[in-house]
């Protein structure tokens, strides 16, 4: 697919693009988090996996496991281009979390390299925080906010009790972040599939206005059906697929299990 065709394909915007694909291919976003020391092999295996599982996913997510060894404008750019050739959007899970000027540069480079969306941390606030990220994403790109992560220590930060500075009420930090995602018109939020009860709480706040991305299915103990039933729109799945003897077989089995068909 040509660069022109990619631009036309994604002209509807990241959020609509991935939403339409989820209807056709199912709700799984592949987390391409390989830990392979040999850089040439890392690039080769990553590309092969994307091609093999493409029929069973609606998007790809890349983290620092590929960015650091392969480089943004070198190996990672090849994965971005391949993903687009397969008519899939790609998300950079860089968890943007700095001051505004730095966040602006981070977002400009990631989105300029071809990523269709970035993930950012709402802890940094709006003014001189995530506002430059949203500004950089205008014109069809996406911003997804962390609301509650999937690992065991998430409760120490995202689950802490806080006083909402606007209302003075005592509440959970993640619920404040859910409300911010709604107010800021985010293109999605991350809530761990390992915490379906929190997905349900966040879903009651967001309704259908902001979709929920749920990581942690499989290897971390999250259940796909429980996450979807609680209100998740997308399942972010990494090790259960990339760690399988046959990633394509694992992806297909998950695709069949969640009851979606292309």
C-alpha positions, 0 to 999 in steps of 0.5 A: 500500500502506498503512502498516499493510500495510508494517508487516505485510509487513516484520514478518518482518524485513529479512533474511527479507524481502529473502531471500524477494524475492531468490528471486522477483525475483533478487539485485540491489539497486539503488544509487540514487546519482544525481549530479544538481544540480537537486533536483527533477529528482533526486527525479523521476528517482530515483522514476521509476527505482525504479518502472521497475526494481522488477520486477528487483530485491530492494531499494534502497540510498540513499547521501549522493548523495540524502540531502544534497540531498533531506533525510532527512524530505523528499525521501528520505522520499518515496523510502522510501515509494515503495519500500515501496509497491512492496513492496521494502526499502530500505537506508541506506548511511550507513556509520555510523562514530562513537562510540556516542551519535552512532551511536545518534542516526544509527541512530534517525533513519534507521530511524525515517524508514523505512529497513529496514537500515543499513550500519555500519563494524566498525572502531569496535568493539562497545562504545560503537561498533556495539552501539547500532546493533544495539540500535536495529535490534532488532525487524525492522530490519537491520545490514550491516557493511563487510568489504571495499569495492569501490574500489581503495584498499580494500586500504590499510585493509580489506586490511592485515595485523593481529594479532588481539587475541584469538588473537594470530594474523597475519591480514587485517583483513577476515577479522577483520571477517568473524568479528566479523560472525558473532559479532555476528549481523549481517544481512549484510556488504559485500564488493566484487564487484571482489574475488571471491577475498575474497568466497570467503574471507569466505564460507568463514567465514560459510557461510549464516549471514550473507549477502554483499552485493557492490557494484561490478558493472559500472562498477567492473569487478566481474563478477556471475557471478563474485561469485555463484559466489564466495559473494555472495548479493546484487549491489549495482548502481548506475551500470550501471543508473542510467547506462544510456539505459534503466535498466529495460532494463539491469536486465532484462538483468542480471536475465536474465544472473544466471539469476533469474526472478520 
